């Protein structure tokens, strides 16, 4: 006698060859299909007949899509046959940031802002120091030029004195 759950059974061992209900499978058609099978419909072996619900894959739709698959507006994030992400993967820092619930993102942003501010301050100080150094350098050249021209006049005068002394 076949089980009440069987539509057709093997006359030798009583095992079901097909089930009366589309949401049952197994030797006696007493195991429920995966809740991730579309319409919870599966074959006698438990493989989903119509495919998987969103974001699950495999013959029995038992495996969720990888967490790092990019989200999509419609359809599953991954292939229902092999679980490969259909639209690429999220950047790890993005996925970590989206899971962050302890305020770490704010800390990271604050740290980056502090580094940028310190960098701007150091740049300003460097520009200020170079500008002052250039001004000093220019004034030193002027003084050197003035002294140099005075020395030339002094030498000329000295030479003139020597000529008078030789007379």
Buried (B, 14 or more C-beta within 10 A) or exposed (E): EBBEBBEEBEEEEEBBEEBBEBBBBBBBBBBBBBEBBBEBBBBBEBBBEEBBBBBBBBBBBBBBBBEBBBEBEEEBBBEBEEBEBBEEBBEEEEBEBEEEEEEEEEEBEEEEEEEEEEEEEEEEEEEEEEEEEEEEEEEEEEEEEEEEEEEEEEEEEEEEEEEEEEE
